[in-house]
Amino acid sequence: MDNAANIVLTDLYNIQDQEKQYCWQPFRQGVEICKLYGEEGEGPAAALLRYAPGAIVPSHCHTGYEHILVLSGSQSDGHEEYGEGTLIISKPGTRHSVSSSGGCIVLAIWNSPVDFTP
């Protein structure tokens, strides 16, 4: 991506029809990431995450706010199942793992890094 240009994502609620246009890379087993900005482990960042059916992101702690917008499918944080169109805001200091039984794509925005230390 050109650093001087704005990042523009269109028609995100139909992302499953256009997901091939994104550059997906391995993130966790069964989860791929398309980084939009930021560096892993440093400051604010945003990315699309694509979960295969049954994929799990292990337990992690939020050092800052995390915003997750479910674009397709659904995901669970062990407390509730969140479907398409749901915005989940995790506060600093909260801990959870995330899974998707049927697969999903989410937009994730972090204002500081996530800590995967047990």
C-alpha positions in Angstrom: 0.0 0.0 0.0 1.1 3.5 -0.8 1.9 5.2 2.5 0.8 8.6 1.1 -2.7 7.4 0.1 -5.7 6.8 2.3 -6.7 3.3 3.0 -10.2 2.8 1.6 -12.1 -0.5 2.0 -15.5 -0.6 0.3 -18.5 -2.9 0.6 -17.1 -4.7 3.7 -20.4 -6.5 4.5 -20.0 -8.3 1.2 -16.3 -9.1 1.8 -16.7 -12.8 1.2 -17.4 -11.9 -2.4 -14.2 -9.9 -2.7 -11.8 -11.5 -0.2 -9.4 -12.7 -3.0 -8.4 -9.1 -3.6 -6.8 -8.9 -0.1 -3.2 -10.0 0.7 -3.7 -12.7 3.4 -0.8 -14.0 5.4 -0.7 -16.7 8.1 -1.3 -15.3 11.6 -2.3 -18.2 13.9 -3.2 -21.8 13.0 -6.4 -21.5 10.9 -6.4 -17.6 11.0 -5.0 -15.4 8.3 -4.3 -11.6 8.5 -4.4 -8.8 6.0 -2.5 -5.9 7.7 -4.0 -2.5 7.0 -1.5 -0.4 9.1 0.8 -0.7 12.0 3.4 -3.2 13.0 2.8 -6.2 15.2 3.7 -5.5 18.8 4.1 -1.7 18.3 1.4 1.0 18.7 -1.9 1.3 17.0 -2.8 -1.2 14.2 -5.7 -2.4 12.1 -6.2 -5.6 10.1 -8.7 -7.9 8.6 -8.7 -11.4 10.1 -10.0 -14.5 8.3 -10.8 -17.5 10.5 -11.2 -20.9 9.0 -14.0 -23.0 10.5 -12.9 -24.2 13.9 -10.0 -21.8 14.2 -9.0 -20.4 17.6 -6.8 -17.4 18.6 -5.4 -18.3 22.0 -5.9 -16.5 25.2 -4.5 -12.9 25.2 -4.7 -9.8 27.2 -5.5 -6.3 25.8 -3.0 -3.6 26.7 -5.4 -1.0 25.1 -8.8 -1.0 23.5 -9.6 -3.5 20.8 -12.4 -3.0 18.4 -13.7 -6.0 16.4 -16.4 -5.6 13.7 -17.7 -9.0 12.5 -18.1 -8.6 8.7 -19.1 -12.2 7.8 -19.9 -15.4 9.8 -19.6 -15.3 13.5 -17.0 -15.6 16.3 -17.1 -16.4 20.0 -15.0 -15.1 22.9 -16.1 -17.9 25.3 -18.9 -15.8 26.7 -21.1 -15.1 23.7 -21.4 -15.8 19.9 -21.2 -12.6 17.9 -22.7 -12.5 14.4 -22.3 -10.3 11.3 -22.6 -6.6 12.0 -21.6 -6.9 15.7 -19.0 -4.5 17.1 -17.2 -5.9 20.1 -15.0 -3.4 22.1 -12.6 -5.1 24.6 -11.3 -2.8 27.3 -7.7 -2.6 28.4 -6.8 -5.4 30.9 -9.4 -7.8 29.6 -8.4 -11.3 28.6 -10.1 -13.9 26.3 -9.5 -16.4 23.5 -11.5 -16.2 20.3 -12.9 -18.9 18.1 -15.1 -19.3 15.1 -17.0 -22.6 14.6 -18.1 -21.8 11.1 -15.4 -19.3 10.0 -15.6 -15.6 9.8 -13.9 -12.4 8.6 -13.5 -9.5 11.1 -12.1 -6.0 11.0 -9.8 -5.6 14.1 -8.5 -2.2 15.3 -6.1 -2.0 18.2 -4.8 1.1 19.9 -1.9 -0.8 21.5 -0.4 -4.3 21.1 -2.1 -7.5 22.3 -0.2 -9.6 24.9 -0.2 -13.4 24.2 1.8 -14.1 27.3 0.0 -16.7 29.5 
